[in-house]
């Protein structure tokens, strides 16, 4: 396996032992394919960061932990890697721990494992549960700062939250849906990935509260626990459409919009208004096709930059950093960035 790094560097990047990395590099037997893949990914990560590693300055290693669909984690990973050079003269390297689905115990295990291995900071998108709060508190008690991203865990000792004001985002979606539906008394479908994420709960609360304030008597139903995955959400939307013939608008909080579109097509139904979050690859394509009415978007690179700066600040490497919520941008087919 070709590479230009010391075994120690690859071990640190992958989170594996030096002995395990050595066995992989020398193609010795008895190594699982998943372990080989971790070493290969670590080498690819180091290749991406090699320009950054040449810079002089204090060196930091941060871990990014997320439970989210691949389309979002891929976009955020690219944002983090693009912003690392802008943190100079500090030299920041990153490790990523992504899963599309998973239980709270699995998330806690990941956070505890990171704490045991050592890191200079953690960016995490996780459910707001007692177990996750305790895991974050264990990290901070060990001197490891934590920043929550996209969905907050406010009861923990995290250093701060980075992301949009989720209640305001939900209210914005309600305003757009109400304006575009006009006098049409359609039922609105809300799709979530999981009720365990505070950010999704706040978006739904903001949406419902704003819709009530407009004085329109619209029925709102929701489906949840889809993990935002197309394979899961399509069947859930199909069932909702069959049971609710008046659904003609969708507020997608948790994603899976390609599958939602397929469900409408399979039933021969029209979606008059379709609001979604984040300009990932799927939503960009759907927006260009006119399937999505609008996407509520924020700058992932700005988020990544702020999250890293907050971790550096918590470690005393920077002075004060503004922690204002990310601005919400309403993107239509005619103003895509």
VENLINCOR-V765672 format. One record per residue. N is the residue number from 1. RES is the residue in three letters. OMEGA is omega in whole degrees, -180 to 180 (* if undefined). Layout:
BEGIN
{{N:RES:OMEGA} {N:RES:OMEGA}}
END
This chain:
BEGIN
{{1:UNK:-175} {2:UNK:177} {3:UNK:-177} {4:UNK:-170} {5:UNK:175} {6:UNK:179} {7:UNK:-179} {8:UNK:180} {9:UNK:-179} {10:UNK:179} {11:UNK:179} {12:UNK:-179} {13:UNK:-176} {14:UNK:-176} {15:UNK:178} {16:UNK:177} {17:UNK:178} {18:UNK:-180} {19:UNK:179} {20:UNK:178} {21:UNK:180} {22:UNK:179} {23:UNK:180} {24:UNK:-177} {25:UNK:-179} {26:UNK:174} {27:UNK:178} {28:UNK:-178} {29:UNK:176} {30:UNK:180} {31:UNK:-180} {32:UNK:179} {33:UNK:179} {34:UNK:178} {35:UNK:177} {36:UNK:180} {37:UNK:179} {38:UNK:179} {39:UNK:179} {40:UNK:179} {41:UNK:179} {42:UNK:179} {43:UNK:177} {44:UNK:178} {45:UNK:180} {46:UNK:177} {47:UNK:180} {48:UNK:-174} {49:UNK:-171} {50:UNK:176} {51:UNK:179} {52:UNK:-177} {53:UNK:-180} {54:UNK:-177} {55:UNK:176} {56:UNK:179} {57:UNK:178} {58:UNK:-177} {59:UNK:-180} {60:UNK:175} {61:UNK:-180} {62:UNK:179} {63:UNK:178} {64:UNK:-176} {65:UNK:-177} {66:UNK:164} {67:UNK:-174} {68:UNK:176} {69:UNK:-176} {70:UNK:-178} {71:UNK:179} {72:UNK:-179} {73:UNK:178} {74:UNK:-180} {75:UNK:-179} {76:UNK:177} {77:UNK:179} {78:UNK:179} {79:UNK:179} {80:UNK:-177} {81:UNK:179} {82:UNK:-175} {83:UNK:-177} {84:UNK:179} {85:UNK:-178} {86:UNK:-180} {87:UNK:178} {88:UNK:14} {89:UNK:174} {90:UNK:178} {91:UNK:-175} {92:UNK:174} {93:UNK:-174} {94:UNK:170} {95:UNK:-174} {96:UNK:179} {97:UNK:-174} {98:UNK:171} {99:UNK:-180} {100:UNK:178} {101:UNK:178} {102:UNK:-180} {103:UNK:175} {104:UNK:177} {105:UNK:179} {106:UNK:177} {107:UNK:179} {108:UNK:179} {109:UNK:179} {110:UNK:-180} {111:UNK:179} {112:UNK:179} {113:UNK:177} {114:UNK:179} {115:UNK:-180} {116:UNK:-179} {117:UNK:-178} {118:UNK:-180} {119:UNK:177} {120:UNK:179} {121:UNK:-178} {122:UNK:169} {123:UNK:-173} {124:UNK:169} {125:UNK:-172} {126:UNK:175} {127:UNK:177} {128:UNK:-180} {129:UNK:179} {130:UNK:-178} {131:UNK:179} {132:UNK:176} {133:UNK:-179} {134:UNK:179} {135:UNK:177} {136:UNK:179} {137:UNK:177} {138:UNK:178} {139:UNK:-177} {140:UNK:177} {141:UNK:178} {142:UNK:178} {143:UNK:-180} {144:UNK:-180} {145:UNK:-179} {146:UNK:174} {147:UNK:176} {148:UNK:-176} {149:UNK:174} {150:UNK:177} {151:UNK:-169} {152:UNK:171} {153:UNK:-168} {154:UNK:180} {155:UNK:-179} {156:UNK:179} {157:UNK:-180} {158:UNK:-178} {159:UNK:-179} {160:UNK:179} {161:UNK:176} {162:UNK:179} {163:UNK:-179} {164:UNK:169} {165:UNK:-171} {166:UNK:176} {167:UNK:179} {168:UNK:178} {169:UNK:178} {170:UNK:179} {171:UNK:178} {172:UNK:178} {173:UNK:179} {174:UNK:179} {175:UNK:-179} {176:UNK:180} {177:UNK:-177} {178:UNK:-180} {179:UNK:-176} {180:UNK:177} {181:UNK:178} {182:UNK:-177} {183:UNK:-180} {184:UNK:-176} {185:UNK:-178} {186:UNK:171} {187:UNK:-179} {188:UNK:178} {189:UNK:174} {190:UNK:178} {191:UNK:180} {192:UNK:175} {193:UNK:179} {194:UNK:176} {195:UNK:-178} {196:UNK:-179} {197:UNK:-179} {198:UNK:-178} {199:UNK:179} {200:UNK:177} {201:UNK:-179} {202:UNK:177} {203:UNK:179} {204:UNK:180} {205:UNK:178} {206:UNK:180} {207:UNK:-177} {208:UNK:-179} {209:UNK:-180} {210:UNK:-179} {211:UNK:177} {212:UNK:-177} {213:UNK:-180} {214:UNK:177} {215:UNK:178} {216:UNK:-176} {217:UNK:-179} {218:UNK:174} {219:UNK:178} {220:UNK:175} {221:UNK:-179} {222:UNK:171} {223:UNK:-175} {224:UNK:179} {225:UNK:176} {226:UNK:-173} {227:UNK:180} {228:UNK:-176} {229:UNK:-177} {230:UNK:-175} {231:UNK:-179} {232:UNK:-170} {233:UNK:-178} {234:UNK:-179} {235:UNK:179} {236:UNK:179} {237:UNK:177} {238:UNK:180} {239:UNK:180} {240:UNK:180} {241:UNK:179} {242:UNK:-177} {243:UNK:-176} {244:UNK:-176} {245:UNK:-178} {246:UNK:-180} {247:UNK:178} {248:UNK:179} {249:UNK:-178} {250:UNK:166} {251:UNK:-178} {252:UNK:179} {253:UNK:-172} {254:UNK:177} {255:UNK:-176} {256:UNK:-170} {257:UNK:174} {258:UNK:180} {259:UNK:178} {260:UNK:178} {261:UNK:179} {262:UNK:-179} {263:UNK:177} {264:UNK:-179} {265:UNK:-178} {266:UNK:180} {267:UNK:-180} {268:UNK:-178} {269:UNK:177} {270:UNK:175} {271:UNK:-174} {272:UNK:-180} {273:UNK:-178} {274:UNK:-180} {275:UNK:-179} {276:UNK:179} {277:UNK:168} {278:UNK:179} {279:UNK:173} {280:UNK:-175} {281:UNK:-179} {282:UNK:-177} {283:UNK:177} {284:UNK:180} {285:UNK:-180} {286:UNK:179} {287:UNK:179} {288:UNK:-179} {289:UNK:-179} {290:UNK:179} {291:UNK:175} {292:UNK:177} {293:UNK:-180} {294:UNK:176} {295:UNK:174} {296:UNK:-170} {297:UNK:171} {298:UNK:-172} {299:UNK:-179} {300:UNK:179} {301:UNK:176} {302:UNK:177} {303:UNK:-179} {304:UNK:180} {305:UNK:-179} {306:UNK:-180} {307:UNK:179} {308:UNK:179} {309:UNK:178} {310:UNK:177} {311:UNK:178} {312:UNK:178} {313:UNK:-179} {314:UNK:179} {315:UNK:177} {316:UNK:-178} {317:UNK:-180} {318:UNK:174} {319:UNK:-177} {320:UNK:-180} {321:UNK:177} {322:UNK:-178} {323:UNK:179} {324:UNK:179} {325:UNK:178} {326:UNK:179} {327:UNK:179} {328:UNK:-180} {329:UNK:178} {330:UNK:-177} {331:UNK:177} {332:UNK:177} {333:UNK:-173} {334:UNK:179} {335:UNK:-180} {336:UNK:178} {337:UNK:*}}
END
